[in-house]
Amino acid sequence: MTSPVLRVTPVSLRELAERCTSLSDQVAPALPAAAAPTWQATGTAASNVNTGASTAATTMRGRMTASSRKLTTAAHDYEAMDNAGAATLAAVPQHGAGLIPLVARSGADGGAGGLGTPR
């Protein structure tokens, strides 16, 4: 079984970065501490759940924000690499006649250049 071809473009990386930012903004903010006497088991349990959920939400927001920054950086790097490659190719001299042959060819012998190549 083969994997589908992965096509990465600066535009798709930026779109994914925006999606990560959007999703991180939707993660619920930290929950308030539950106000209940400490001797009450349900109050302590609710406070522990709120603390755990707040920690998880903060961690998720941080990771999604970091991923968004990394995707934006990757998009910039891909674009810079493409531009540098294009500039390098543009700097290659163009020859109208193509490659210079190493052996003079008469054209009458099929390109063997009179080297005595059997037919």
C-alpha positions, 0 to 999 in steps of 0.5 A, spaced: 500 500 500 502 506 498 501 513 501 498 519 498 503 524 495 504 530 500 504 536 496 507 542 501 506 549 499 507 556 503 500 557 502 497 551 505 502 551 511 500 559 512 493 556 512 494 551 517 498 556 521 491 560 521 487 554 523 492 552 529 491 559 531 484 559 530 483 553 534 487 555 540 483 561 541 477 557 542 480 553 547 476 554 554 480 559 559 482 557 565 477 555 570 476 558 576 477 554 583 471 551 586 469 555 592 467 549 597 469 547 604 476 543 604 472 537 608 467 536 603 469 531 598 466 533 592 468 540 593 475 538 593 474 533 587 471 539 583 477 543 585 482 538 582 478 537 576 478 544 575 485 545 576 487 539 571 482 542 566 486 549 566 493 546 566 491 541 560 487 547 556 493 552 558 498 546 555 494 545 549 493 553 547 501 553 548 502 547 543 497 550 538 500 557 538 507 554 538 505 549 532 502 555 528 509 559 529 513 553 526 508 552 520 509 560 519 516 559 519 516 553 515 512 557 510 517 562 509 523 558 509 519 554 503 518 560 499 525 563 500 528 556 498 523 556 492 526 563 490 533 562 491 532 556 487 529 560 481 534 565 482 540 560 481 536 557 475 535 564 472 543 565 473 545 559 469 547 562 462 543 560 456 546 557 450 541 557 443 545 552 440 545 547 446 551 543 448 557 544 445 559 537 442 565 533 444 566 530 437 565 534 431 559 530 427 558 530 420 551 528 420 552 523 415 554 517 419 548 518 424 552 521 429 558 517 430 563 522 427 567 518 423 570 514 429 569 507 425 563 505 429 560 499 426 553 500 423 
